[in-house]
Every structure is written in C-alpha cells, then in structure tokens.
Amino acid sequence: MLKDAATGSPKASALDDRDSHATQAVAPPVPRSPAADHAILDHHPPVACIIDVEADGKIVSFSSAAEALFGFRRAEILGRPVSDLIGSPPAVHHNGPLMARYFASPRRHGHLHQSEILAFHALNRVFPAEIVIAERCLEGRDLFSVSVRDLTERRAYEQRLQELAYQDPQTGLPNRAALLEQMKRLLAGQQPIVLLVIDIDRYRMLKNSLGHDIGHRILIAFIERIRKILAPRDFLARLYSDDFGLVIEQVGSQDATIAAAATRRVEAITEALQQPFPIDGRELRLGVSIGITQADPDAMPKANPDGESLLRDAEIAAYQVRRAGGAAHGWFNSAMRARLVEVQETEHDLRRALDHDTDAPRALAPEAGLLWNAYQPIVDLSSGHLVGFEALMRWTHPRRGTIPPGIAIPIAEETGLIDAVGGSVLRRACTQLMAWTRCYPAAAELFVAVNLSPRQLANPQLAEDIATLLGDTGLPGSRLKLEITESALMTNPDAALEMLHRLKALGVRLSLDDFGTGYSAFSYLHQLPVDSLKIDRSFVDAMSNRSGNREIIRVIADLGRALGLGVIVEGIETTHELAALDGLGCHCGQGYLLAHPLPAEQVTALFKGPAPWAPLFGPQPA
C-alpha cells in the first residue's frame, strides 16, 4: 500500500487497480487555494507536484515542484493542454473533454481517480508516473487538481527486486526460480525439452580445503567454459552451490530426437572439461555428474509433466550418478526415485544411530541401532605374530540387520556425516586398544589402524581432534595408525601434505592405503611422511593368474625397503598367497585366511592362547 507523501496515510496503490475507473470516496476537502497546495508539495520535490487543469484540459496553475519534475517553466506551460505533460490511462475510451474522460462515473466533488501513466519531460524523454486526480469547485470554477509522482526510482527498485528474485547474486546466472519459470513457459507451449542437472564432483571438498575465494573462482571458470559450448537458446541456471540446470529447448538439425540433443550436449560438456583449470598456481581437474530427464509431448501425451517434477527427477538422476563414482551421466528412471527414498531413510537412521552412539551396551538404545567396530588382525608374515588390528565400522540396524560399510560409508560421505562416523570409529578403536592393554600384557605393543576418508583429511580440525582423542584415551600416538588413500592426497596435495605433517608431529603412524590402484606417482612418495604402504587386495587376488601382478608387488616391496617403509598386504585368502607374499618381501598382512574381522569380545581370545592362524607359520618358539 502506498502512503501519501505529506501525511503518511495509506492510499490505494496503482498496482491494485491501475487500469480501472473505480473512484474512492473521501471526506469533503477543506477549502484552500492552489497556492497553498503548491506550497505544501514544493517542500518535497520531486516526489510529487500539483497541476491545476480546467475541464477543457488547459493548465491553469503549475507549481515550482512541477517545474522541477517536468523541466518546463511555469510561463511556457500555462494555457497548454495537459496532454503535453501526461498521457491518458490505457483503459480510458470515453469522449468529451480530456479531464472528464478520466471518470467512468458521473462527476461528484470529493472523488479521486488514480492511475499510472507515462509523463513527458521537456528534454524529450518519458518517465513513469502516478497521477491522482481530484475534481473540485474553486471560486465558481470546476477544476481538476492533478497530483503527479515520479515512479522512476520505484520502477528501478522493483526491477532490481525482480532481478534478485530470478538471478543468482554470486555468478549472475539465472537461479532455480528462473529455471522453473523457463520450463513452465516451454511446457505451456507443448515444446519438447530436455533438462540436465550438472553437479561438480568433489566441489565442496575443494572449497573447504582451498578456501571460499578459490571455490568461487572455480565456479566462475567452470561457468565460462560451459557457456562456450551452449547453443543460442540453451538456458543455464545455478541451482545450488555446485549444481547447475541446463534446459535444451531446441533440437538442432543433427539431433533427430531429444535423446540425441542431450547426448550431444553431454559430450560437449565432457570435452570442455578435459583440460585442467589453472587457478591460483594450481591445475585443477573437474568432473561432473549429470542427470538427465525429458518432456516430449509427442512421446508422452498423457504425462503432462511440470517443471518441479522434471527438475526433481533430473536431480535424482544426478545424485545416483554421483553415488556411483561421478564423472558420468545417466537418464532418470522410476527405480531411481525408490532408491533415493531408501537412501534418505538410511541417512535418517544413521543420524539417529550417531545420536545414540555410545560405548555402553546396546540395550540402552535398541531402537536406534548400534554402531560398533570389528577388528581384523594384522600379522607379521615371517613369524605369524600379531602386530595390530584394523578397526572397521559396523552398523547393526534395528530392522534391516547389519548394513554393509559399502552402503553406509558412501551415504555418510555424501551427506556430510563422515566426520561424525569416522570420529566414532576412531574413539572406539583408541578406547578399546587401551582397555585391552590394561587387561592383557600381550596387547601392550599392538597398534590399531583406522581409515581416513578424503573428507576427514580435508577437515582443518583433524589434527586437533586426534590430539584431543589421544589425550582423552591415554593412547600413545605411536600406537594409532591412520590409513589414507592416494586419491585423498591428490585432491589438494599441498593441504594434504601439511595435514600429514601435523598428524606426524603427534607421533601418529601413517599408511598409504590401496597403494598401486590410484595415481601411484612414485616421484612424490619420498615427500610424504608415511610409515608404510598397503598393497590393495586386487593385486593379491590376481597374483596366481597374472605374473605381472606378482612383479608389481615385488616392485612395491622393493620401493618400501628402499625408502625405509613397511609393506602391508590385505586380502590374503590362500596359503599359496601367504607363502608368495612373504617371499616377495612383504612385512605384514591381513585377510580371511588369517582371521575375519572380529567383534571386540572375540578378540580377547587371541590374548589368552595360541592364535588360530599359528599353524600356518609352523612350530612356534616355546
């Protein structure tokens, strides 16, 4: 609602009924002269001014505020038709004198008419204006007092609000609301469209590790590169932090179907991202997960899709692609929606389990499920002696039973729960090892190994959290081994290397996990403050069938020996593998041949008598 400039009282907005001829009854005005009216408004230029006009439309008085607003001098405008200053409201079609045509009802003193029109300035420009016309009788003459208010600033403000409502302020791209409006318009015209949702893989990790400024520059560089491959009528919008929507409106001559149009655009995006992004002295490579859906009235005449559902489906497809590893694309199908519901329920249940996470017995919160650690023994391959354990996260769901880590961990990664889950595993592992140490002298020299996810390694508080944990549990840092994958190091090598040195300063041991499966850049290995290399089980699995794998293991063992690093092998399942690995120079190993991951209560048996794997290593010394 607008307010009168002089009194602050509410009055009808032109936006409420800008083209109508409705009148608004008011109390009879207090008689005063035109000069008094002008004097009041002259104190508020150029907000509003008053022009007095006779019934035939001629101007009879012109305030100084009107001079400032219209650029005309009073002497040159008096006697001229008011149409030289203001246009007629668009809905006025009545005949008769100009001012009389502003009224659809018979004249009655004390009535107002309000409209928005275009006004004409002396410098041959037009500007939007609001006029309020009051008919009155003064000294026996019928006059119309026309109050004129310049709406230029208000229109500019409204335009800015419109831009903010449909524009992403950080990138200048259209936003989610604008994308939905675009799809609404196209769908209303029964036009076939294809919608791509594009997620930048690992963007949040990059932003958290490199900083928000670098993260913003990554976004801008990404947008600039994508724009180069767009067709003229493609519509690109930013949906969220690292999510973009792309509406392909027109199928080109080379695209016989919508599917072909989508495929061509995906290929172009993939090709555009082949080259690294040079940012702040780094060369960063970006992958994307792309979800695709379509609306084709010819193919689906009864579907009648809407923009919201199309966008939701494309987001679901992108999410599934990201869960599968990213750097790919996929079309939406109905099974994806069911899968998403399952994932959301799993996330909810995992959060609940974390809320009730405790070292106390499960009976205290059975409805929330139980997070617990299994411990897989790590054995010296030359003697068979137990040297430590790998702590592995387990989750017993109250309805679904044991949920494999391969399901729980990716969901924790995607939903930001991995820090809490990883911290839970670390806390239990350190607490349990100290409990064994207090009860069994044989446990005093053992270590416990825990995997760190890339997200955990990128957490700048990681070293402080580990220091606090060691202090709370009393576990020496040398008895905690943290396993880090090569891929986690390569996401942001500088920040990762700094974090490794901070962890090493705590006395913690570090192991490079899954060595040989990722980047395996031997040239940087000597720069890493690691204590051991862990060979992935895939090399062990194929060792019998591929002689090359045996040689790879030998090379890694030799490399470890040259650098003074221990070499651990996982996935040992046969006696042949056990004998071969010891002969290749591997120091320690774990696998089902030696022992499965065990609940804590079953581990205690290992401290009370011979280990079940002891016969594999021959007679033990007395």
JOZI-V564826 format. One record per residue. N is the residue number from 1. SS is DSSP state (A for helix, B for strand, O for the rest). Layout:
<<N & SS> <N & SS>>
This chain:
<<1 & O> <2 & B> <3 & B> <4 & O> <5 & O> <6 & O> <7 & O> <8 & O> <9 & O> <10 & B> <11 & B> <12 & O> <13 & O> <14 & O> <15 & O> <16 & O> <17 & O> <18 & O> <19 & O> <20 & O> <21 & O> <22 & O> <23 & O> <24 & B> <25 & B> <26 & O> <27 & O> <28 & O> <29 & O> <30 & O> <31 & O> <32 & O> <33 & O> <34 & A> <35 & A> <36 & A> <37 & A> <38 & A> <39 & A> <40 & A> <41 & A> <42 & A> <43 & O> <44 & O> <45 & O> <46 & O> <47 & O> <48 & B> <49 & B> <50 & B> <51 & B> <52 & B> <53 & B> <54 & B> <55 & O> <56 & O> <57 & O> <58 & B> <59 & B> <60 & B> <61 & B> <62 & B> <63 & O> <64 & A> <65 & A> <66 & A> <67 & A> <68 & A> <69 & A> <70 & A> <71 & O> <72 & O> <73 & O> <74 & A> <75 & A> <76 & A> <77 & A> <78 & O> <79 & O> <80 & O> <81 & B> <82 & A> <83 & A> <84 & A> <85 & O> <86 & B> <87 & O> <88 & O> <89 & O> <90 & O> <91 & O> <92 & O> <93 & O> <94 & O> <95 & O> <96 & O> <97 & O> <98 & O> <99 & A> <100 & A> <101 & A> <102 & A> <103 & O> <104 & O> <105 & O> <106 & O> <107 & O> <108 & O> <109 & O> <110 & O> <111 & B> <112 & B> <113 & B> <114 & B> <115 & B> <116 & B> <117 & B> <118 & B> <119 & B> <120 & B> <121 & O> <122 & O> <123 & O> <124 & O> <125 & O> <126 & B> <127 & B> <128 & B> <129 & B> <130 & B> <131 & B> <132 & B> <133 & B> <134 & B> <135 & B> <136 & B> <137 & B> <138 & B> <139 & O> <140 & O> <141 & B> <142 & B> <143 & B> <144 & B> <145 & B> <146 & B> <147 & B> <148 & B> <149 & B> <150 & B> <151 & O> <152 & A> <153 & A> <154 & A> <155 & A> <156 & A> <157 & A> <158 & A> <159 & A> <160 & A> <161 & A> <162 & A> <163 & A> <164 & A> <165 & A> <166 & A> <167 & B> <168 & O> <169 & O> <170 & O> <171 & O> <172 & O> <173 & O> <174 & B> <175 & O> <176 & A> <177 & A> <178 & A> <179 & A> <180 & A> <181 & A> <182 & A> <183 & A> <184 & A> <185 & A> <186 & A> <187 & A> <188 & A> <189 & O> <190 & O> <191 & O> <192 & O> <193 & B> <194 & B> <195 & B> <196 & B> <197 & B> <198 & B> <199 & B> <200 & B> <201 & O> <202 & O> <203 & A> <204 & A> <205 & A> <206 & A> <207 & A> <208 & A> <209 & A> <210 & A> <211 & O> <212 & A> <213 & A> <214 & A> <215 & A> <216 & A> <217 & A> <218 & A> <219 & A> <220 & A> <221 & A> <222 & A> <223 & A> <224 & A> <225 & A> <226 & A> <227 & A> <228 & O> <229 & O> <230 & O> <231 & O> <232 & O> <233 & O> <234 & O> <235 & B> <236 & B> <237 & B> <238 & B> <239 & O> <240 & O> <241 & O> <242 & O> <243 & B> <244 & B> <245 & B> <246 & B> <247 & B> <248 & B> <249 & O> <250 & O> <251 & O> <252 & O> <253 & O> <254 & O> <255 & O> <256 & O> <257 & O> <258 & A> <259 & A> <260 & A> <261 & A> <262 & A> <263 & A> <264 & A> <265 & A> <266 & A> <267 & A> <268 & A> <269 & A> <270 & A> <271 & A> <272 & A> <273 & O> <274 & O> <275 & O> <276 & O> <277 & B> <278 & B> <279 & B> <280 & O> <281 & O> <282 & B> <283 & B> <284 & B> <285 & O> <286 & O> <287 & O> <288 & B> <289 & B> <290 & B> <291 & B> <292 & B> <293 & B> <294 & B> <295 & B> <296 & O> <297 & O> <298 & O> <299 & O> <300 & O> <301 & O> <302 & O> <303 & O> <304 & O> <305 & O> <306 & O> <307 & A> <308 & A> <309 & A> <310 & A> <311 & A> <312 & A> <313 & A> <314 & A> <315 & A> <316 & A> <317 & A> <318 & A> <319 & A> <320 & A> <321 & A> <322 & A> <323 & A> <324 & O> <325 & O> <326 & O> <327 & O> <328 & B> <329 & B> <330 & B> <331 & B> <332 & O> <333 & O> <334 & A> <335 & A> <336 & A> <337 & A> <338 & A> <339 & A> <340 & A> <341 & A> <342 & A> <343 & A> <344 & A> <345 & A> <346 & A> <347 & A> <348 & A> <349 & A> <350 & A> <351 & A> <352 & A> <353 & A> <354 & A> <355 & A> <356 & O> <357 & O> <358 & O> <359 & O> <360 & O> <361 & O> <362 & A> <363 & A> <364 & A> <365 & A> <366 & A> <367 & A> <368 & A> <369 & O> <370 & B> <371 & B> <372 & B> <373 & B> <374 & B> <375 & B> <376 & B> <377 & B> <378 & B> <379 & B> <380 & B> <381 & O> <382 & O> <383 & O> <384 & O> <385 & O> <386 & B> <387 & B> <388 & B> <389 & B> <390 & B> <391 & B> <392 & B> <393 & B> <394 & B> <395 & B> <396 & B> <397 & B> <398 & O> <399 & O> <400 & O> <401 & B> <402 & B> <403 & B> <404 & O> <405 & A> <406 & A> <407 & A> <408 & A> <409 & A> <410 & A> <411 & A> <412 & A> <413 & A> <414 & A> <415 & A> <416 & O> <417 & O> <418 & A> <419 & A> <420 & A> <421 & A> <422 & A> <423 & A> <424 & A> <425 & A> <426 & A> <427 & A> <428 & A> <429 & A> <430 & A> <431 & A> <432 & A> <433 & A> <434 & A> <435 & A> <436 & A> <437 & A> <438 & A> <439 & A> <440 & O> <441 & A> <442 & A> <443 & A> <444 & O> <445 & O> <446 & O> <447 & B> <448 & B> <449 & B> <450 & B> <451 & B> <452 & O> <453 & O> <454 & A> <455 & A> <456 & A> <457 & A> <458 & A> <459 & O> <460 & O> <461 & O> <462 & A> <463 & A> <464 & A> <465 & A> <466 & A> <467 & A> <468 & A> <469 & A> <470 & A> <471 & A> <472 & A> <473 & A> <474 & O> <475 & O> <476 & O> <477 & A> <478 & A> <479 & A> <480 & B> <481 & B> <482 & B> <483 & B> <484 & B> <485 & B> <486 & A> <487 & A> <488 & A> <489 & A> <490 & A> <491 & A> <492 & O> <493 & A> <494 & A> <495 & A> <496 & A> <497 & A> <498 & A> <499 & A> <500 & A> <501 & A> <502 & A> <503 & A> <504 & A> <505 & O> <506 & O> <507 & O> <508 & O> <509 & B> <510 & B> <511 & B> <512 & B> <513 & B> <514 & B> <515 & B> <516 & O> <517 & O> <518 & O> <519 & O> <520 & O> <521 & O> <522 & A> <523 & A> <524 & A> <525 & A> <526 & O> <527 & O> <528 & O> <529 & O> <530 & O> <531 & O> <532 & B> <533 & B> <534 & B> <535 & B> <536 & O> <537 & A> <538 & A> <539 & A> <540 & A> <541 & A> <542 & O> <543 & O> <544 & O> <545 & O> <546 & O> <547 & A> <548 & A> <549 & A> <550 & A> <551 & A> <552 & A> <553 & A> <554 & A> <555 & A> <556 & A> <557 & A> <558 & A> <559 & A> <560 & A> <561 & A> <562 & A> <563 & A> <564 & O> <565 & O> <566 & B> <567 & B> <568 & B> <569 & B> <570 & B> <571 & O> <572 & O> <573 & O> <574 & O> <575 & A> <576 & A> <577 & A> <578 & A> <579 & A> <580 & A> <581 & A> <582 & A> <583 & A> <584 & O> <585 & O> <586 & O> <587 & O> <588 & B> <589 & B> <590 & B> <591 & O> <592 & O> <593 & O> <594 & O> <595 & O> <596 & O> <597 & O> <598 & B> <599 & B> <600 & A> <601 & A> <602 & A> <603 & A> <604 & A> <605 & A> <606 & A> <607 & A> <608 & O> <609 & O> <610 & O> <611 & O> <612 & O> <613 & O> <614 & A> <615 & A> <616 & A> <617 & A> <618 & O> <619 & O> <620 & O> <621 & O> <622 & O>>
